[in-house]
Amino acid sequence: MKHTNLTLDLRSYSHEAKSHQHDYHQLVLPIAGHLAMNIGNHEGHASPQQAAVISAGQNHEFAASDLNSFVVADVPAALAPELEKLPAFIPLDAALAHYVTFLHQNLLLKQTQSTSSERQMLLLLIQLLQERFGTAVQTDRRITAAISYLDHHFNEPISAARLAGVANLSQRQLNELFRRQLGMTPQQYLIEKRMQQAWQLLETTALSIQNVAESVGYSSLSAFSDRFKKHFGHSPRHFRQSNR
């Protein structure tokens, strides 16, 4: 099954062992009970003290031995590529457990409340997980300067020459060092930043698609729509209509 939208559900699992994979990331966040899991080559449990992270395309087996309940998030790979770098099992401290409780409470009220708030909270949770458990990389200070500039000016026209000047590198040196440390070019990073911001604006605000395009640095609505569709598989209009 393919998910092009971020979805949140309450799920429980049977004692019957099952195995599959899917083309989206999945977070299994515990409410009650235990779920024995084999994710890739990692064996463990999703339990009240531990969440599970399943990367897109990763084969996983699972079975429950008791009554259980989990908040399960299906996250399109393009929306949160950083999840691929997280460990398969993540311990939950008090702050992380609070996030899970918040999501659970909102799902219980799903019949009467909008889902936008818990989805925003989930995106914040993903960010928190990345900050705490993502692979630590010592980034060159010149690349750090370029990233900071892109993060703060992604909604503006950014020339390669300007970005190279910020990093105090030549354009060729910047591209090579950026790719070596982040696995992508500065332009690819900028597109990723713009698309993830556009996704959130379309899902959590009432801004027109034209205004969303302008908010993430596109003066042309058609150019924005083409890029969004190429990135996520659906046009901005289709994405917004399906979420409504």
Summary of the structure (lengths in Angstrom):
residues: 244
radius of gyration: 19.5
end to end distance: 20.9
largest distance: 59.6
contacts: 728
relative contact order: 0.11
helix: 48%
strand: 20%
